[in-house]
Amino acid sequence: MDCSPPILVVPHRPRTDDGFTSNAARGESGIEIHLVRDADGSVYQVPLTYRGAPLPTARRVGEMEHSVLGHRYIYDATTDPVYVGQSLATIDGAGREAEQFLHVDGTAPRKVENTVRVRGNGSGSGAVPTVIEVRTTAAGTDTVIEAGDTPVVVHHRPGDTEPTGPALFGEWNTGRALLAHIR
């Protein structure tokens, strides 16, 4: 696997603007996509996955202790097959973001309001490949992911361009933008 695109480095002092989660396959992986705004107002998309065991084929960006799941390995999601498969399914199936729940000190999980709404605009064709391996390349501020014969472009600088094919759009309190599309 080629993991050549660099991890996104945000200039200035970034702050988390908004974020959303996506359902992960069979609890195998957690998926979180963060939108980060820097001092000049630019928004960056930072997709991450976390897993309970190392994934040698993905680019690890760190480790953490999850409040419920314990020790987790954190990855650049564009190099994780679960993220890519879920992104394809969300785009193709006109899917939406997952509900988020907060667990505090052993209390029952409490649903929290999502700060980002996402939607895929696909036809629901069901022609989503099973993703086992991914190859990534950098294309400016985008990452192009080759998942079999299906390329997915993740826009790390979300924009207002209209893609020619199925896409994933996000909307949050200060903006709306194209997050990813199938090429």
C-alpha positions as CSV (number, residue, x, y, z in Angstrom):
1,M,0.0,0.0,0.0
2,D,1.3,3.4,-0.9
3,C,0.7,5.8,2.0
4,S,2.5,8.7,0.5
5,P,0.1,11.7,1.0
6,P,1.3,13.7,4.0
7,I,-0.8,14.0,7.1
8,L,-2.5,17.4,6.9
9,V,-0.7,20.1,8.7
10,V,-2.9,23.1,9.5
11,P,-1.1,26.4,9.7
12,H,-1.6,28.8,12.6
13,R,-3.6,27.8,15.7
14,P,-6.4,25.5,14.6
15,R,-9.6,25.0,16.5
16,T,-12.1,22.2,16.1
17,D,-15.0,23.7,14.3
18,D,-17.3,20.8,13.9
19,G,-17.3,17.1,13.3
20,F,-19.3,14.0,12.6
21,T,-19.1,10.2,12.9
22,S,-20.0,7.5,10.5
23,N,-21.1,4.0,11.3
24,A,-18.3,1.6,11.2
25,A,-18.5,-2.0,9.9
26,R,-19.4,-4.4,12.7
27,G,-17.7,-2.3,15.4
28,E,-14.4,-3.1,13.8
29,S,-13.4,0.5,13.6
30,G,-14.6,3.9,14.8
31,I,-14.8,6.7,12.2
32,E,-14.6,10.4,13.0
33,I,-14.3,13.2,10.6
34,H,-13.2,16.6,12.1
35,L,-13.6,19.9,10.5
36,V,-10.9,22.2,11.7
37,R,-10.8,26.0,11.2
38,D,-7.5,27.9,11.3
39,A,-7.0,31.5,12.2
40,D,-7.6,32.9,8.7
41,G,-11.0,31.0,8.6
42,S,-9.9,28.2,6.2
43,V,-11.7,24.9,7.0
44,Y,-9.8,21.6,6.8
45,Q,-11.4,18.1,6.8
46,V,-9.4,15.6,8.9
47,P,-10.9,12.0,8.7
48,L,-9.6,9.6,11.3
49,T,-10.3,6.0,12.3
50,Y,-9.6,4.2,15.5
51,R,-9.2,0.5,16.1
52,G,-8.5,-1.9,18.9
53,A,-5.6,-3.6,17.1
54,P,-2.8,-2.3,14.9
55,L,-3.6,-2.1,11.1
56,P,-0.1,-2.5,9.5
57,T,-1.4,-1.3,6.0
58,A,-2.7,2.0,7.3
59,R,-0.9,5.2,8.4
60,R,-1.0,5.4,12.1
61,V,-1.2,8.9,13.5
62,G,-1.3,8.1,17.2
63,E,-2.8,6.1,20.1
64,M,-5.4,7.0,22.7
65,E,-7.4,5.7,25.6
66,H,-11.1,5.7,24.6
67,S,-13.5,6.2,27.6
68,V,-15.5,3.2,26.7
69,L,-13.5,1.0,24.4
70,G,-10.0,1.3,26.0
71,H,-6.7,1.5,24.1
72,R,-7.1,2.5,20.5
73,Y,-4.8,3.0,17.5
74,I,-5.7,6.1,15.5
75,Y,-5.2,6.2,11.7
76,D,-5.4,8.5,8.8
77,A,-8.8,7.3,7.6
78,T,-8.0,7.6,3.9
79,T,-5.6,4.7,4.4
80,D,-8.2,2.5,6.3
81,P,-10.4,0.1,4.2
82,V,-13.3,0.5,6.6
83,Y,-13.5,4.2,6.2
84,V,-13.2,3.9,2.4
85,G,-16.0,1.2,2.3
86,Q,-18.2,3.2,4.5
87,S,-17.7,6.4,2.5
88,L,-18.6,4.6,-0.7
89,A,-21.7,3.1,0.9
90,T,-22.8,6.5,2.3
91,I,-22.2,8.3,-1.0
92,D,-23.9,5.6,-3.1
93,G,-26.8,5.0,-0.8
94,A,-27.6,8.7,-0.1
95,G,-26.6,8.0,3.5
96,R,-26.3,10.4,6.4
97,E,-24.0,10.9,9.4
98,A,-24.3,8.5,12.4
99,E,-26.0,9.5,15.6
100,Q,-23.5,10.4,18.4
101,F,-23.7,9.4,22.0
102,L,-21.8,10.6,25.0
103,H,-20.8,8.2,27.8
104,V,-19.9,9.9,31.1
105,D,-18.6,8.2,34.3
106,G,-20.6,5.0,33.8
107,T,-23.9,6.7,33.2
108,A,-26.3,5.6,30.4
109,P,-25.2,6.9,27.0
110,R,-26.8,10.3,26.2
111,K,-27.5,11.3,22.6
112,V,-25.7,14.5,21.5
113,E,-26.7,16.8,18.7
114,N,-24.5,16.5,15.6
115,T,-22.8,19.7,14.6
116,V,-22.4,18.6,11.0
117,R,-25.0,17.1,8.7
118,V,-23.8,15.1,5.8
119,R,-25.6,13.4,2.9
120,G,-24.6,11.3,0.0
121,N,-26.4,12.0,-3.3
122,G,-25.9,8.6,-4.9
123,S,-28.7,6.5,-6.6
124,G,-28.5,3.6,-4.2
125,S,-27.3,1.3,-7.0
126,G,-25.7,-1.0,-4.5
127,A,-22.6,-1.2,-6.7
128,V,-20.3,-0.6,-3.8
129,P,-17.2,-2.8,-3.9
130,T,-16.0,-4.7,-0.8
131,V,-12.8,-2.7,0.1
132,I,-9.9,-4.8,1.3
133,E,-7.0,-2.8,0.2
134,V,-6.5,0.9,-0.7
135,R,-3.9,2.9,-2.5
136,T,-3.7,6.7,-1.9
137,T,-2.0,9.5,-3.7
138,A,-2.0,13.2,-3.1
139,A,-3.6,15.6,-5.5
140,G,-3.0,19.1,-4.1
141,T,-5.1,19.3,-1.0
142,D,-7.1,16.2,-1.9
143,T,-6.4,12.6,-1.3
144,V,-7.3,10.2,-4.2
145,I,-8.1,6.7,-2.9
146,E,-8.1,3.8,-5.3
147,A,-10.4,1.1,-3.9
148,G,-10.3,-1.6,-6.6
149,D,-11.7,0.0,-9.7
150,T,-13.5,2.8,-7.8
151,P,-11.6,6.0,-7.1
152,V,-12.8,8.2,-4.2
153,V,-11.5,11.8,-3.8
154,V,-11.5,13.2,-0.3
155,H,-11.3,17.0,-0.2
156,H,-9.2,18.1,2.8
157,R,-10.1,21.7,1.9
158,P,-13.9,21.3,1.4
159,G,-15.2,23.5,-1.3
160,D,-18.3,24.6,-3.1
161,T,-17.6,22.9,-6.4
162,E,-20.2,20.6,-8.0
163,P,-18.9,17.1,-8.8
164,T,-19.9,15.3,-12.0
165,G,-20.7,12.1,-10.1
166,P,-22.0,10.8,-6.8
167,A,-20.7,12.8,-3.8
168,L,-20.8,13.5,-0.1
169,F,-21.8,17.0,1.0
170,G,-21.5,18.5,4.5
171,E,-23.3,21.3,6.2
172,W,-22.4,23.0,9.5
173,N,-23.2,26.2,11.3
174,T,-20.8,28.3,9.2
175,G,-20.8,26.6,5.9
176,R,-21.6,23.9,3.4
177,A,-19.2,22.1,1.1
178,L,-18.3,19.1,-0.9
179,L,-16.4,16.6,1.3
180,A,-15.8,13.7,-1.1
181,H,-16.8,12.3,-4.4
182,I,-16.6,9.2,-6.5
183,R,-14.6,9.7,-9.7
